[in-house]
Amino acid sequence: MEDRKKELFVEYEKYAEENGIALNPNERMTNAVIEGLLNHEDNDGERYCPCRKVTGDKEEDKKIICPCIYHLDEVKEMGRCHCNLFVKK
């Protein structure tokens, strides 16, 4: 799992940079979210945000695949996304 965590960290770090945001500098928090994403991927087949409820409706749940459709607005409004993976730069 450690290799997968590192790969995902790099992937999301690149994504954040490309979108003018940052990964949460709190390493413990970021690791917890990434572990949650990987657990969802293993159990549900998708990297659903660990802070969102998976409904089982594939179409509805597409919205909560990380990075979810809500994260950029949340970072803009609150300075962080709901699960604390992404923060304002």
ChimeraX attribute file (.defattr): number of C-alpha atoms within 10 A of each C-alpha:
attribute: neighborCount
match mode: 1-to-1
recipient: residues
	/A:1	9
	/A:2	8
	/A:3	8
	/A:4	12
	/A:5	15
	/A:6	13
	/A:7	12
	/A:8	16
	/A:9	16
	/A:10	12
	/A:11	11
	/A:12	19
	/A:13	18
	/A:14	14
	/A:15	16
	/A:16	21
	/A:17	12
	/A:18	10
	/A:19	10
	/A:20	11
	/A:21	20
	/A:22	20
	/A:23	21
	/A:24	20
	/A:25	12
	/A:26	10
	/A:27	11
	/A:28	10
	/A:29	14
	/A:30	18
	/A:31	16
	/A:32	15
	/A:33	18
	/A:34	23
	/A:35	18
	/A:36	17
	/A:37	22
	/A:38	22
	/A:39	17
	/A:40	18
	/A:41	15
	/A:42	11
	/A:43	10
	/A:44	12
	/A:45	10
	/A:46	17
	/A:47	21
	/A:48	24
	/A:49	25
	/A:50	21
	/A:51	14
	/A:52	14
	/A:53	10
	/A:54	18
	/A:55	9
	/A:56	9
	/A:57	8
	/A:58	9
	/A:59	8
	/A:60	10
	/A:61	17
	/A:62	15
	/A:63	16
	/A:64	20
	/A:65	18
	/A:66	18
	/A:67	18
	/A:68	17
	/A:69	12
	/A:70	13
	/A:71	20
	/A:72	21
	/A:73	12
	/A:74	18
	/A:75	20
	/A:76	13
	/A:77	11
	/A:78	12
	/A:79	16
	/A:80	22
	/A:81	22
	/A:82	18
	/A:83	17
	/A:84	20
	/A:85	27
	/A:86	25
	/A:87	23
	/A:88	18
	/A:89	13
